[in-house]
Amino acid sequence: MAFDAGMLSAVCAELNQKIIGARVEKVYQPTRDELVLVLRPEKGGESLRLLCCVGGVSPRVNLTSLEIANPPSPPSFTQLLRKHLSGAKILSVRQLGFERAAEISLEAHDDMNFKAVKYLFLEIMGKYSNIIFCNSERKVIGAIKTVDFTTSSKRQIIPGITYEEPPKQDRQNPLETEKEDFMLKYEKNTDTDEKFIMSVFAGFSPAVAREIAKDADGNVQRLWQNFSRVVNAVRNGDYTPTLILDENGKPVEYSFINLTHYGNNIKTIHPESFGKLIDDYYFTRERLERIKQRSGDVMKMLDNAKVRLSKKLINLKSDLASCADKDRYKRYGDLITYNMNLIEKGSKVAEIVDYFDESLPTVKVPLDYKLSPSQNAQKYYKKYNKMKHGETEIARQMEIAEKELEYLETVSEAFFLCENETDIAEIRRELYESGYASRMKNYTPSKQSRPRVLEFVTTNGYRVVCGKNNIQNETVTHKIASKNDYWFHTKNYHGSHAVMICNGEEPPAEDFTDAAMIAAYYSSARDGKNVDVDYTKVRNLKKPTNSKPGFVVYHTNYTATVTPKREIIEKLRKK
């Protein structure tokens, strides 16, 4: 895992610089495995959010700038911390040895309102991760995950028991390792250099072990030099926030040291802080995982609906192709009518000169021998009319199905732009009101509140509002925007409506670029390059009658080409 003891050491160093003396303003749990402390810095300024995640998939602790929703009803552990830590002052943050565990000491008040030191222990240890709250005597008051005798016979975490640090691993502390000891251990090694580092020394992730083993090739002196460089970085607090991106810009690894062993097919960036580094790494995967967990039923319903509509379109296209013969049947009817006297009743085929063709060919017209020539003609006319009307109806049904499929694609895309529970609830309500109520089992619409749209400030101070789903797009375009504001949307991609509020002014070109980049980022083209974004004044937009939420048409526009970049969007976004 990337969040190793070295990473925790770097995070603790950063926390000691930024949160010492800060007071706890708010405590909440976005999920059962996440805790957020909102801190008011001692010297004033913007509040800080300390995120502690102890889920088995991505445990970590960091200062976060991400917007994380506060659930409506707080869990019991949250209520416990609010009771004891509201207004508490952070005294220190320290790592427990070189383990993935840290202690935060806070000056709070006891039941008699006297000042008392209390502790939060953060254990970032995979599926055994935990957040444990203790009193001044380090006796457990509560934990986000209680561990009793039925769960573990070795170490229990239950109220009243004295807190004990996690049992040390069988591996050696690299910060206490001298050269002679390192050499002796390497003499007994039969594994690769990377496996040697991982099996003998505690606290290093596979990525750090690979970096230490890079270019050593069995040379113990070179391996020791690489090992010493990493260990000295930890001892001296000389950390380097490092994020590795693949060729598509997706984060694949992060570390507290510079990683050079990935080669030239990747991109290495160094965020300004470890809080931002961890946010950047987990932002996409955490958001998508959270959305998947909380909206899996609706996404499954959407997938089924899209499959059904796709099959319907295939069948309609097949039916439409069969209508292509309608003119041939009309011609047969005309030929029979014009040659009525030449056709004998009871004939199965009539050979007739086709006067509609300049070359006057003789065609064979199939007949029903049970019918008279007149009845055969009427039969062909009836078939022609049925196909003609059917062709019109099929085309209409295809248009309806295509629009419905297009709409469902926009809803699916909106899920990937969700940031909190409110966004997901808005999409559920939209689907409910759009006629999907019968497919949404056990759903009861809650009281509707005003959609919370995204807000940004461009380089020269112009406000940009942006929706993340069709309901928010409706609000942005038809309720917030004025007719002389500029509206932005990606060309040929599903995405958000973004509006730059101009207040009767004509913004500089760089502000148009900012707004276009926002529209491109909050679309299905967010990972693309050179994305075309249409923009026009709001007065040029028209919403067709009975159209789905978020649908508009326009015929006059300009087009900007931008490459969306998350770091720029974050700087523009209004906190």
Number of C-alpha atoms within 10 A of each C-alpha: 14 20 23 24 25 27 26 26 26 23 28 22 17 19 21 16 11 14 22 18 20 22 25 23 19 17 24 24 25 20 17 14 17 19 22 24 23 19 23 21 20 14 8 8 8 10 15 21 25 20 23 23 26 26 19 15 11 19 22 27 27 23 25 20 15 15 10 18 14 15 14 8 10 16 15 13 22 19 15 16 19 19 12 17 24 16 19 23 24 25 18 17 23 18 20 18 14 22 24 24 23 25 19 20 22 26 20 23 18 15 8 6 8 8 12 15 19 26 26 21 24 23 25 27 22 17 12 14 22 27 24 25 25 22 22 15 12 19 20 22 22 22 22 21 17 14 17 14 11 7 11 10 9 8 15 17 24 19 18 13 14 16 21 12 14 14 9 12 11 10 13 15 16 20 17 9 13 11 13 9 10 17 15 10 12 19 9 9 15 9 12 12 23 19 16 17 26 18 15 16 19 22 25 25 19 16 20 26 21 20 22 25 25 17 14 17 11 13 11 16 12 16 24 19 14 18 20 18 14 24 18 13 16 21 13 8 13 13 23 18 23 22 24 21 18 14 10 10 13 16 20 13 17 27 26 28 23 19 22 12 14 15 8 9 9 15 16 19 13 18 16 11 17 30 21 19 23 25 17 20 18 16 15 14 14 14 18 16 12 17 21 16 10 14 17 13 13 20 16 12 14 20 15 12 17 19 13 13 19 15 12 16 20 12 14 19 15 11 16 18 11 12 20 12 13 18 15 12 20 20 18 23 24 18 21 25 17 12 14 15 10 12 18 13 16 13 15 14 15 19 15 19 15 17 12 11 9 7 9 11 12 13 14 14 16 13 23 15 14 12 15 17 25 14 16 20 24 17 18 21 20 15 17 22 15 13 22 17 12 15 20 13 14 20 16 12 15 20 13 14 19 16 14 16 20 14 20 18 16 21 22 18 20 23 21 19 22 20 19 18 17 15 22 21 16 24 23 21 18 20 18 17 12 11 10 16 17 9 14 15 10 8 12 11 14 9 5 9 8 9 18 16 17 16 17 23 20 22 16 11 11 19 20 28 28 26 28 28 30 23 19 26 25 19 21 26 25 15 10 13 22 20 15 18 21 24 30 30 26 29 17 12 17 21 29 29 28 32 31 29 21 16 12 10 10 12 17 11 8 12 20 20 18 24 33 29 28 35 31 35 24 27 24 19 21 20 17 16 13 12 24 21 24 21 24 20 20 20 14 16 19 12 15 10 6 7 11 15 19 21 17 14 10 15 8 11 14 11 16 18 17 21 19 24 17 15 10 12 19 14 13 20 16 14 12
